[in-house]
Amino acid sequence: MEDTLGWEHATTRRVGIPAGLRIFEIDTAEAWASLCRRFPIEVTAQKRHDWYRTTGRDGSWVIPDWAKVAEHYDAVHLCTLTYPSAASTAIPVDNETASVIAGWGPDETYWFTPRVRYVDEPIRWALHDDGEDNTWVREES
């Protein structure tokens, strides 16, 4: 999880995904760049300072315009393996612009449809620090 803010508790829920949904898979950095090329929104003024410090790249920045993405897709999913290989790096979009996968976690999905429903009860988790490793442990009800 990026920028966890020291969270020590989490809640998860399974969702039912109806057949036929249009889901864009971010399975490579190039897939992210493609989404940014198709649905760009300029964020240079908001992101230049932070993304320069993170990546060392000086230039124009874009991210996907989520409102426009939602006109074409029901969801966007960031694949687990894409996150460590592409997050927090400058991803070229074209000759003048780049983007960063920021604010996402591995295997995270942004849903743009109300057709997805929870199918079970929430499960609560607690971060257990045993002095060597941090592990998430399911809390008993």
Protein Blocks (a to p, Z undefined) as FASTA:
>chain_A
ZZklopabdcdddddddehiacdddfbfklmmmmmmmmgcdfklmmmmmmmmmnopacdd
ddddfklmmmmpcbdcddfklmmmmgopacdfblmbccddehiaehiacdfbfkbccfbd
cdddddddehjaccdddddZZ
